[in-house]
Amino acid sequence: MPTAPQTPPLPEIAVDARGHRCPVPTLRLRRALELAQPGQVVALTADDPLVRIDAPHFLTSEGHELVEIVDLPKAILVRCRKRH
């Protein structure tokens, strides 16, 4: 029995908020998630250390999935998936 063709995954949305302080990185993340499709991944890059606290709190309160937080040289990467 042939299987139906799989839909390719949606491209990741990159949001660069380096150089901005709280609450701007989280506001940019919110805007990107509003434009994203359900299940789409958004990757926020920020250099404000508070994003480690603010982004997970926002994502949890809105029902989105936190995929990972990665420390980069001079920045923090927050990857999340928009709720379905």
C-alpha positions as CSV (number, residue, x, y, z in Angstrom):
1,M,0.0,0.0,0.0
2,P,1.6,3.3,-1.0
3,T,2.0,6.0,1.6
4,A,0.9,9.5,1.2
5,P,3.7,12.0,0.5
6,Q,4.9,13.7,3.6
7,T,4.7,17.5,3.9
8,P,8.2,19.0,4.3
9,P,8.7,20.7,7.7
10,L,8.1,24.4,7.8
11,P,11.3,26.5,7.8
12,E,12.5,27.7,11.2
13,I,11.8,31.4,11.8
14,A,14.9,33.3,13.0
15,V,14.5,36.3,15.3
16,D,17.6,38.3,16.2
17,A,17.1,40.4,19.3
18,R,20.8,41.0,20.1
19,G,21.5,44.4,21.5
20,H,18.0,44.8,23.0
21,R,17.1,44.5,26.7
22,C,14.0,43.1,28.4
23,P,11.2,43.1,27.4
24,V,12.1,43.5,23.7
25,P,13.5,40.0,23.0
26,T,10.3,38.4,24.4
27,L,8.1,40.8,22.5
28,R,9.8,39.9,19.3
29,L,9.4,36.3,20.1
30,R,5.7,36.8,20.7
31,R,5.3,38.6,17.4
32,A,7.2,35.8,15.5
33,L,5.0,33.2,17.1
34,E,1.8,35.1,16.1
35,L,3.0,34.9,12.5
36,A,4.2,31.3,12.7
37,Q,2.1,28.3,11.6
38,P,1.1,25.7,14.3
39,G,4.1,23.4,15.0
40,Q,6.6,25.8,13.4
41,V,9.9,26.4,15.2
42,V,11.0,29.9,16.1
43,A,14.6,30.5,17.1
44,L,15.3,33.6,19.1
45,T,18.9,34.9,19.5
46,A,19.4,37.4,22.3
47,D,22.2,38.7,24.5
48,D,20.2,39.8,27.4
49,P,20.7,37.2,30.2
50,L,17.1,37.8,31.4
51,V,15.8,36.0,28.2
52,R,16.6,32.7,30.0
53,I,13.9,33.6,32.5
54,D,11.5,35.7,30.4
55,A,11.2,33.5,27.3
56,P,10.4,30.2,29.2
57,H,7.9,32.0,31.4
58,F,6.2,33.5,28.3
59,L,6.2,30.2,26.4
60,T,4.7,28.3,29.3
61,S,2.0,30.9,29.9
62,E,1.0,30.9,26.2
63,G,1.1,27.1,25.8
64,H,4.0,27.0,23.4
65,E,6.8,24.3,23.6
66,L,10.3,25.3,24.8
67,V,12.6,23.1,22.6
68,E,15.9,24.2,24.0
69,I,18.0,27.0,25.4
70,V,21.6,27.1,24.2
71,D,24.5,29.3,25.3
72,L,26.3,30.6,22.3
73,P,29.4,32.8,22.4
74,K,28.1,36.2,23.5
75,A,24.4,35.2,22.9
76,I,21.6,32.9,24.0
77,L,19.5,30.8,21.6
78,V,16.0,30.0,22.5
79,R,14.2,27.5,20.2
80,C,10.5,27.0,20.7
81,R,7.6,25.4,18.8
82,K,4.2,27.2,18.3
83,R,1.3,25.3,19.9
84,H,-1.1,23.5,17.7
